[in-house]
């Protein structure tokens, strides 16, 4: 029996971005690992974001992100 990775989606405000550990923390206190190819300059604290993630080895690893439209 193999254990499938948990996939989920969440939405929230970015509280903190740690560029050294590639970790994004939302206002609910939960942390998510960013991909090395993520454009960190596009992410700003206070930004509303939708995240799709997989839970892998106890970490929430981001698989997809939706940023707010820049036309607001």
PEURNOR-V527500 format. One record per helix or strand of 3 or more residues. SS is the DSSP state (alpha for helix, beta for strand). FROM is the first residue (numbers start at 1). LEN is the number of residues. Records with the same first field share a line. If there is no record, write none. Layout:
# PEURNOR-V527500
SS=FROM-LEN ; FROM-LEN
This chain:
# PEURNOR-V527500
beta=6-13 ; 23-4 ; 31-3 ; 48-9 ; 59-9
alpha=40-3
